[in-house]
Amino acid sequence: MRKLAVAMSLLSFFGLARSADFAEGQVWSYKTRIGEEGSTVLINKIESDPRLGPIFHISITGVKVKNPRSTSGVTTELPHSPVSKKTLDDSVTKLVAKSKPNPQYLEGYKEWKSAFDNGDAGIFTIPVQEIVGVIEKAVNQ
């Protein structure tokens, strides 16, 4: 029992996330893909769904997503991804800053919200680094 208490204290000391800690405006480092170690997650908005629980609307910055539609061939920001608490629990590592919401998330959020309310959209439940990969794959099909 004492070992468990020590382990929990160490996790707290090193700034690892606990779901109760999540709030709008937080910027978190997370377990990134190789080459994107400076990438962060910004929690723009949190809302609750009776079936899914809290839904976190995040922006992911500092990524290197191959994108043939971009003039540089790479997208460095993913303005809106709706994710579960489990996604954040499994992904984020340290609270690094506070910020205002990314205004670019609103366009994606509005489109998602309309589809979600019609039963045509859901949320990601996989780690953030996998979300980046899924989006990259979709953009390049």
C-alpha positions, 0 to 999 in steps of 0.5 A, a space after each residue: 500500500 505504501 508503494 502505491 502511495 509513493 508511486 501516486 505522489 511521484 506521478 503528481 510531482 512530475 506533472 502527469 495528468 489526472 482527468 480532474 485536472 483538465 480545463 479549458 485553456 490548458 496547453 499540454 505536452 503529450 506522447 508525440 510521434 517521432 520528430 514532433 516532440 515540440 507538439 502540444 495540445 490545447 483544450 479549447 472547449 469542454 462539453 458533456 454528453 449523457 452517453 459519452 461523458 466529457 468531450 474535449 475539443 482540442 487543437 494540436 500544434 507543432 505537427 508535421 502532417 504531410 498534406 499535398 493540398 498545402 503549399 509547403 506540403 506539410 500542415 503544422 496545426 490541426 485546429 479541431 479534434 473532438 476527443 474523450 477523457 481517455 484520449 487525454 488520460 492516455 496521451 498528455 504528459 505535462 501541463 505547459 501553459 495556459 492559452 485562450 482558445 484557438 479561434 481556428 477550432 470554431 469552424 471545425 467544431 461547428 461542422 462537427 457539432 451539426 454532424 454529431 447532433 444528427 448522429 453522423 459524427 463521434 469522438 476520438 478515443 485513441 491517443 493523440 499521436 494516433 489521431 495525428 496519424 489517422 488524419 495524415 492518412 485521410 488527408 493523403 488518400 
